[in-house]
Amino acid sequence: MNRLAKIKLVITDVDGVLTDGSFYYDENGEALKYFNVKDGLGIKMLLACGIKVAVLSGGDTPILRRRIKDLGIPFSQLGKMSKRQACFDLMEQAGVTPEETAFLGDDTLDLPAFEVCGLAVAVGDAFDYIKQQADLVMTRKGGHAAFRELSDMILKAQGKEEVYSTADGFMKVVEQMAQ
């Protein structure tokens, strides 16, 4: 897909995309979330290759803030139910145009973001009415490396697939990922 070659910013939803959409509660009532390490590596590889990543979520929790910090994600808008304006704000912060922006989502809350980003992407287990409004649908489910699937597609479209497909290519970006 030619539009993948132009992507300079990937904005991702969290619940149902970077997580499987489940909330786990411990005996004290503290909510826990499951994040997939493969998505985290995909984020780090994009960042190491100069492709910006942003998180846009209707939720705002210490767990989410910790994950964003751990991955070194430079841009975020949390607790935002109005994702249309939040996408415009993130694009401005990142210095990119809508055509250079992909949004990865899974549910109705993400449809306004689909409308304003140049490439609307749905996870594989999104409802059919969400998939129908996406430009691209991943085969993987949210929380099961759907972000990684998209990051690999972007890197391949931009001629950087050696970063994930060869040991030497990966070693070239390891230092950047450690920062």
GUTOR-545285 format. One line per 2 residues: number of its first residue (from 1); their letters; for each residue x, y, z of N, C-alpha, C. Coordinates in pm, 1 decimal, m for minus. Example, Ala and Ser with C-alpha at 12.3 -4.5 7.8 and 13.67 -1.06 7.14 Angstrom:
2
1> as> 1319.0 m569.0 780.0 1230.0 m450.0 780.0 1320.0 m330.0 780.0 ~ 1285.0 m225.0 708.0 1367.0 m106.0 714.0 1290.0 3.0 787.0
END
This chain:
179
1> mn> 84.4 m118.4 0.0 0.0 0.0 0.0 88.6 124.3 0.0 ~ 75.7 205.3 m101.8 159.3 322.8 m120.5 148.1 422.5 m5.4
3> rl> 31.5 432.2 55.9 14.2 529.7 164.0 101.8 497.5 284.9 ~ 135.5 372.2 305.3 223.0 335.2 416.1 361.7 397.3 401.3
5> ak> 406.2 414.7 278.9 539.2 471.4 254.4 548.3 617.2 297.8 ~ 436.0 684.8 308.9 433.9 827.0 344.7 415.6 853.0 494.0
7> ik> 395.0 749.3 572.1 361.8 765.7 713.7 483.1 813.4 793.5 ~ 461.7 923.4 866.6 564.7 978.5 955.4 521.2 977.5 1101.1
9> lv> 390.0 952.7 1124.4 335.0 947.0 1259.5 229.9 837.4 1265.7 ~ 240.8 753.5 1367.6 137.9 653.5 1395.1 75.1 689.9 1528.8
11> it> m54.7 716.1 1525.8 m130.0 740.8 1648.1 m206.4 612.7 1678.9 ~ m196.1 567.2 1801.6 m265.1 444.6 1839.6 m356.7 465.1 1958.6
13> dv> m472.0 401.0 1950.6 m560.0 386.6 2064.5 m494.1 286.1 2159.3 ~ m549.7 270.2 2278.1 m489.9 177.8 2374.4 m579.4 56.5 2399.8
15> dg> m690.9 76.8 2467.1 m776.3 m35.4 2504.9 m839.3 m97.9 2380.8 ~ m810.9 m225.6 2361.2 m858.7 m296.1 2242.9 m760.0 m291.8 2127.5
17> vl> m650.9 m215.9 2143.0 m547.3 m207.8 2039.5 m412.7 m251.5 2098.1 ~ m359.9 m174.5 2192.2 m236.7 m215.5 2260.8 m266.4 m314.6 2372.6
19> td> m393.2 m322.6 2413.3 m436.7 m424.8 2508.2 m542.3 m509.8 2439.7 ~ m580.5 m618.0 2503.7 m685.9 m702.1 2446.7 m825.3 m650.7 2481.6
21> gs> m831.4 m534.9 2546.4 m959.2 m475.0 2582.1 m1011.4 m520.4 2717.0 ~ m940.7 m607.7 2782.3 m983.5 m657.9 2913.1 m926.2 m572.4 3024.8
23> fy> m998.0 m567.7 3134.8 m946.9 m508.9 3258.1 m939.6 m621.3 3360.1 ~ m827.2 m633.5 3425.6 m807.4 m734.0 3528.0 m800.7 m660.9 3661.8
25> yd> m871.2 m711.8 3762.6 m870.6 m648.4 3893.0 m806.1 m741.6 3994.5 ~ m718.5 m684.6 4079.6 m660.5 m765.9 4185.5 m752.0 m760.5 4308.4
27> en> m710.0 m826.6 4416.4 m795.1 m836.2 4535.2 m822.9 m700.1 4599.9 ~ m740.8 m600.8 4571.1 m761.8 m466.5 4623.7 m843.0 m378.6 4529.7
29> ge> m886.8 m436.0 4418.2 m966.2 m358.3 4323.3 m883.2 m276.1 4226.7 ~ m752.3 m297.7 4228.4 m664.8 m225.4 4135.4 m676.3 m285.9 3996.2
31> al> m697.0 m200.9 3898.7 m708.5 m249.2 3760.7 m570.2 m276.2 3703.7 ~ m558.8 m387.1 3633.5 m435.6 m425.0 3564.9 m467.0 m439.3 3416.7
33> ky> m365.7 m415.4 3332.8 m383.1 m431.6 3189.1 m271.8 m518.6 3134.8 ~ m303.3 m586.4 3026.9 m208.2 m673.9 2958.3 m159.3 m602.0 2833.5
35> fn> m29.5 m581.9 2822.2 31.3 m523.6 2703.1 119.5 m629.1 2637.6 ~ 123.3 m630.6 2505.1 200.9 m728.8 2431.4 340.8 m673.1 2403.7
37> vk> 442.6 m748.9 2440.3 580.6 m705.3 2423.6 616.3 m686.4 2275.0 ~ 550.7 m760.3 2186.1 578.2 m744.8 2043.0 534.2 m607.8 1992.5
39> dg> 422.5 m557.4 2045.4 380.7 m421.9 2010.8 484.3 m320.7 2059.8 ~ 534.2 m343.8 2180.4 635.5 m253.1 2235.8 760.5 m247.6 2149.4
41> lg> 804.7 m363.2 2100.3 921.5 m364.5 2012.8 890.9 m294.5 1880.8 ~ 771.0 m313.7 1828.1 731.3 m243.6 1706.0 735.4 m92.9 1723.4
43> ik> 689.0 m45.6 1838.3 693.6 98.5 1868.7 837.9 145.6 1872.2 ~ 922.5 71.4 1941.6 1063.4 111.8 1952.9 1134.8 110.0 1817.5
45> ml> 1102.2 13.6 1731.8 1164.2 8.6 1598.8 1119.4 127.1 1513.2 ~ 991.0 161.6 1519.0 945.0 279.4 1444.1 1018.8 403.8 1490.8
47> la> 1024.1 423.7 1621.7 1091.3 541.9 1676.0 1238.7 545.8 1634.9 ~ 1305.8 430.2 1639.1 1446.6 423.3 1601.6 1468.3 455.6 1453.7
49> cg> 1365.0 433.2 1372.9 1374.2 461.1 1228.7 1319.8 600.0 1193.1 ~ 1291.9 680.9 1293.6 1249.7 818.5 1268.5 1100.4 836.1 1244.0
51> ik> 1022.1 733.3 1270.0 876.8 744.1 1256.2 820.1 768.7 1395.1 ~ 746.1 877.0 1409.4 694.7 917.3 1539.2 573.3 833.1 1577.5
53> va> 555.8 816.6 1708.6 443.9 739.5 1762.4 375.9 822.9 1869.3 ~ 242.9 817.2 1870.3 164.7 887.0 1971.6 55.5 794.3 2023.7
55> vl> 20.0 813.0 2149.0 m89.3 739.1 2211.5 m205.3 834.7 2231.6 ~ m323.9 788.9 2192.3 m446.3 866.9 2210.5 m548.6 775.1 2275.4
57> sg> m587.8 808.7 2397.4 m677.6 720.4 2471.0 m786.0 798.0 2543.6 ~ m903.7 739.8 2546.4 m1011.8 795.7 2626.3 m984.6 778.6 2774.5
59> gd> m895.9 687.0 2807.7 m860.4 661.9 2947.0 m729.6 729.2 2985.8 ~ m707.9 739.7 3113.9 m584.1 797.3 3167.1 m558.3 731.6 3302.3
61> tp> m465.1 637.0 3302.9 m434.8 564.5 3426.0 m284.3 564.4 3450.3 ~ m244.1 544.2 3575.5 m100.3 532.7 3604.0 m35.0 419.0 3525.7
63> il> m108.0 309.0 3504.6 m53.7 195.8 3428.8 m20.6 239.8 3286.0 ~ m112.6 311.4 3223.5 m91.4 358.7 3086.9 23.9 458.0 3081.8
65> rr> 28.4 550.4 3175.2 138.4 648.0 3177.9 273.3 577.8 3193.9 ~ 276.6 472.7 3272.7 399.9 396.1 3292.3 442.6 328.4 3162.4
67> ri> 346.5 270.0 3090.1 378.7 201.3 2964.0 432.0 301.3 2861.3 ~ 370.6 417.0 2852.7 415.4 521.8 2760.2 558.6 563.5 2793.2
69> kd> 585.1 583.2 2921.3 719.6 621.3 2965.1 820.6 511.4 2935.9 ~ 784.7 386.9 2969.3 876.3 273.9 2947.7 914.3 258.8 2800.9
71> lg> 820.4 287.1 2710.5 847.3 272.6 2567.0 908.5 398.0 2504.2 ~ 913.8 506.4 2578.8 971.1 630.6 2525.8 883.7 695.1 2418.9
73> ip> 752.7 677.6 2429.6 660.4 737.2 2332.6 654.0 887.7 2359.5 ~ 690.0 969.8 2260.2 705.0 1113.2 2285.2 575.3 1194.5 2290.8
75> fs> 468.2 1144.8 2231.7 344.7 1223.1 2225.0 227.8 1142.4 2279.3 ~ 142.0 1208.6 2354.9 21.4 1140.9 2402.3 m87.2 1242.4 2433.2
77> ql> m208.7 1196.3 2419.8 m328.3 1269.2 2461.4 m411.2 1165.9 2536.8 ~ m425.4 1184.9 2667.7 m495.0 1087.8 2751.1 m621.5 1148.7 2809.5
79> gk> m719.9 1063.2 2832.4 m848.0 1109.6 2884.5 m924.7 1192.4 2783.2 ~ m903.5 1163.7 2655.1 m964.7 1241.2 2546.6 m1075.7 1161.5 2480.0
81> ms> m1197.6 1205.2 2498.5 m1310.0 1140.5 2432.0 m1330.7 1199.3 2292.3 ~ m1284.4 1321.5 2271.1 m1295.2 1385.9 2140.4 m1166.5 1360.6 2063.0
83> kr> m1161.7 1248.9 1993.2 m1037.5 1208.7 1928.3 m1007.6 1284.9 1800.1 ~ m1106.6 1346.4 1739.7 m1083.1 1425.1 1618.0 m985.8 1539.2 1648.5
85> qa> m1019.1 1623.6 1744.3 m932.8 1736.4 1778.7 m800.3 1688.7 1836.3 ~ m804.0 1583.8 1915.6 m680.0 1531.2 1973.6 m582.4 1486.5 1864.7
87> cf> m633.9 1428.0 1756.6 m546.4 1388.9 1644.3 m481.7 1511.7 1580.4 ~ m561.5 1614.3 1557.8 m505.6 1737.7 1501.6 m397.1 1794.5 1593.4
89> dl> m421.0 1791.7 1724.1 m321.4 1841.6 1820.1 m193.3 1758.6 1814.4 ~ m206.1 1626.9 1806.4 m88.2 1539.8 1798.7 m11.8 1561.3 1668.8
91> me> m84.1 1577.8 1557.6 m17.1 1604.2 1429.3 61.6 1734.5 1436.0 ~ 1.7 1834.9 1497.6 71.4 1963.9 1510.5 196.7 1948.8 1595.6
93> qa> 184.5 1879.3 1707.8 300.5 1856.7 1795.0 411.4 1781.9 1722.0 ~ 373.7 1685.9 1638.5 471.9 1603.2 1567.2 521.6 1669.3 1438.8
95> gv> 456.1 1776.5 1395.7 498.3 1846.1 1274.3 469.8 1768.2 1147.3 ~ 354.9 1700.3 1142.7 318.3 1620.9 1025.5 180.7 1661.8 974.5
97> tp> 150.5 1618.7 853.1 19.9 1645.0 793.1 m72.1 1524.5 815.3 ~ m201.8 1540.9 793.6 m291.6 1426.0 803.8 m251.9 1312.3 709.0
99> ee> m206.2 1343.3 588.8 m166.6 1241.3 491.2 m46.1 1159.9 538.0 ~ 30.2 1215.5 630.6 148.8 1147.6 683.9 118.7 1074.0 814.3
101> ta> m9.8 1066.6 849.3 m50.8 1011.3 978.3 m139.7 888.8 961.0 ~ m107.4 783.7 1035.5 m191.8 664.7 1043.1 m251.9 659.2 1182.2
103> fl> m376.2 614.0 1190.5 m440.9 594.1 1319.9 m483.7 448.6 1330.2 ~ m448.7 383.3 1440.4 m484.7 244.3 1464.8 m588.3 238.6 1576.8
105> gd> m708.5 190.0 1543.0 m816.2 185.0 1640.8 m897.3 58.4 1631.6 ~ m1000.3 53.5 1717.2 m1079.7 m68.9 1724.7 m1228.8 m48.7 1745.8
107> dt> m1273.3 72.8 1780.5 m1413.1 85.0 1818.9 m1471.5 220.7 1778.8 ~ m1597.7 239.9 1807.8 m1673.2 357.8 1766.9 m1605.4 487.6 1808.6
109> ld> m1547.3 489.3 1926.6 m1477.8 607.2 1977.5 m1366.5 653.3 1883.5 ~ m1316.5 562.7 1801.0 m1204.9 592.1 1711.4 m1247.8 644.0 1573.9
111> lp> m1374.8 638.2 1542.4 m1420.5 679.5 1408.8 m1389.1 825.2 1375.9 ~ m1402.5 920.6 1470.2 m1361.7 1057.6 1436.2 m1212.9 1067.8 1398.7
113> af> m1129.7 986.4 1462.4 m986.8 984.0 1428.0 m966.4 925.5 1288.9 ~ m1044.3 823.1 1255.5 m1037.2 764.2 1121.3 m1062.2 870.9 1015.1
115> ev> m1154.8 961.6 1042.2 m1193.0 1063.1 943.8 m1084.9 1166.9 917.6 ~ m1000.4 1194.5 1017.3 m903.9 1304.5 1001.0 m761.7 1259.6 972.4
117> cg> m733.4 1131.0 990.0 m598.4 1081.1 962.0 m593.7 1023.3 820.7 ~ m480.5 1036.7 756.6 m465.6 992.3 618.0 m481.9 844.0 597.4
119> la> m453.5 764.7 700.5 m465.6 619.8 690.2 m534.9 567.8 815.8 ~ m656.8 518.0 798.6 m734.5 462.4 909.7 m714.9 311.8 910.7
121> va> m669.3 259.4 1025.0 m637.3 117.4 1036.2 m714.3 57.5 1153.4 ~ m776.1 m57.4 1130.8 m850.2 m128.3 1235.4 m778.4 m257.0 1273.3
123> vg> m788.6 m293.4 1399.7 m734.7 m422.5 1443.7 m825.4 m533.6 1391.2 ~ m773.3 m653.1 1387.6 m844.2 m764.7 1327.2 m973.9 m804.0 1395.0
125> da> m987.1 m775.5 1523.9 m1109.8 m812.0 1593.6 m1203.0 m693.9 1616.8 ~ m1185.0 m586.7 1541.9 m1279.6 m475.2 1548.3 m1413.7 m521.9 1492.2
127> fd> m1519.8 m454.8 1533.2 m1651.3 m487.3 1477.8 m1651.8 m458.0 1328.5 ~ m1735.7 m530.4 1255.9 m1741.5 m514.6 1110.6 m1768.3 m370.3 1068.7
129> yi> m1855.3 m298.9 1140.0 m1885.5 m160.7 1102.0 m1766.2 m67.3 1122.4 ~ m1671.2 m105.7 1204.2 m1547.1 m28.4 1218.9 m1452.9 m65.8 1103.6
131> kq> m1440.0 m194.8 1077.1 m1354.5 m240.9 968.1 m1397.1 m180.0 834.1 ~ m1527.5 m164.3 813.3 m1578.3 m109.3 687.4 m1536.0 36.2 667.0
133> qa> m1506.6 105.8 776.2 m1466.6 245.6 765.1 m1314.6 263.3 766.9 ~ m1243.2 153.3 778.0 m1096.6 156.6 779.1 m1041.6 142.4 637.5
135> dl> m925.8 202.1 616.3 m854.5 186.3 489.0 m779.4 54.1 485.1 ~ m745.7 3.1 603.0 m662.9 m116.3 616.0 m705.6 m189.0 743.3
137> vm> m714.2 m321.6 736.1 m751.3 m401.0 852.5 m639.0 m501.1 879.7 ~ m592.2 m502.1 1002.0 m487.8 m594.6 1042.0 m547.4 m735.8 1054.5
139> tr> m462.1 m836.9 1044.4 m508.8 m973.3 1065.7 m504.2 m1007.8 1214.5 ~ m420.4 m938.5 1287.9 m404.5 m967.5 1430.5 m504.5 m888.3 1514.9
141> kg> m538.8 m945.3 1628.7 m632.5 m883.5 1721.4 m562.1 m780.1 1808.5 ~ m642.1 m690.4 1865.3 m589.2 m595.5 1962.6 m527.6 m668.7 2080.5
143> gh> m411.6 m622.4 2126.5 m341.6 m687.2 2236.2 m263.8 m809.8 2194.9 ~ m271.3 m844.9 2067.2 m202.3 m964.1 2015.7 m114.5 m927.5 1896.8
145> aa> m41.4 m817.8 1911.8 57.8 m771.2 1814.6 m1.8 m708.9 1688.8 ~ m120.1 m650.8 1698.1 m176.5 m577.2 1584.0 m92.2 m453.2 1553.5
147> fr> m45.7 m384.1 1657.4 40.7 m267.8 1633.4 168.9 m312.2 1565.5 ~ 225.6 m422.3 1608.6 349.4 m473.2 1548.9 327.9 m508.6 1402.2
149> el> 212.7 m566.2 1369.7 181.8 m597.8 1231.0 183.5 m470.1 1146.7 ~ 122.1 m364.3 1198.1 120.7 m236.8 1126.1 260.8 m177.5 1117.4
151> sd> 336.7 m181.4 1226.5 471.6 m123.2 1222.9 559.6 m196.0 1121.8 ~ 549.2 m328.7 1114.3 626.2 m404.3 1014.9 586.1 m363.3 872.9
153> mi> 456.1 m343.5 851.0 409.1 m303.1 717.5 463.3 m165.6 678.5 ~ 465.5 m74.1 774.2 517.1 60.9 747.4 666.2 54.6 717.6
155> lk> 740.3 m16.2 801.0 885.1 m27.1 779.0 916.1 m91.0 643.9 ~ 841.7 m194.1 606.9 862.9 m258.9 477.2 831.8 m162.3 363.2
157> aq> 721.8 m90.4 373.3 683.8 4.3 268.1 785.9 115.6 252.2 ~ 861.1 143.4 358.4 961.3 248.3 354.4 1102.0 193.1 333.0
159> gk> 1110.6 65.6 295.1 1239.9 4.9 263.3 1328.0 m21.3 384.1 ~ 1268.1 m35.2 500.6 1345.2 m53.8 623.9 1316.6 m188.4 690.2
161> ee> 1270.8 m286.6 612.8 1231.4 m414.8 672.6 1347.2 m490.6 735.9 ~ 1472.3 m456.2 700.1 1585.8 m525.7 761.0 1591.1 m503.0 911.9
163> vy> 1526.5 m396.1 959.1 1524.0 m366.3 1102.0 1456.7 m479.2 1179.9 ~ 1353.3 m540.5 1123.5 1284.8 m649.7 1193.4 1312.7 m786.6 1132.9
165> st> 1369.1 m792.3 1011.8 1381.3 m922.8 945.3 1522.6 m980.5 944.7 ~ 1622.6 m901.2 983.5 1759.3 m954.1 987.7 1829.2 m913.9 1117.0
167> ad> 1920.6 m997.3 1160.5 1996.1 m968.0 1282.2 2079.5 m841.9 1265.7 ~ 2149.1 m829.2 1151.9 2232.0 m710.5 1129.7 2148.8 m583.4 1124.3
169> gf> 2034.3 m589.6 1058.9 1946.6 m472.7 1051.6 1896.0 m432.4 1189.1 ~ 1860.0 m531.7 1269.1 1813.1 m504.4 1404.1 1925.3 m444.3 1488.5
171> mk> 2045.8 m497.9 1475.2 2158.0 m448.3 1555.1 2191.6 m302.8 1522.6 ~ 2159.4 m258.2 1402.4 2185.3 m119.4 1364.6 2101.3 m20.2 1444.3
173> vv> 1985.1 m64.7 1495.0 1897.7 27.8 1567.4 1889.2 m1.0 1718.5 ~ 1959.1 m103.9 1765.0 1950.9 m140.9 1906.7 1990.2 m25.8 1996.4
175> eq> 2098.9 44.3 1965.6 2142.7 154.7 2050.6 2038.1 264.8 2056.7 ~ 1976.9 295.9 1944.7 1873.2 399.0 1943.0 1752.3 356.1 2026.8
177> ma> 1720.2 227.9 2024.7 1605.7 178.7 2100.0 1632.8 180.9 2250.4 ~ 1757.9 170.7 2290.4 1793.0 168.1 2432.7 1783.8 307.6 2495.9
179> q> 1783.4 409.5 2414.6 1782.3 546.3 2469.5 1648.2 586.4 2521.0
END
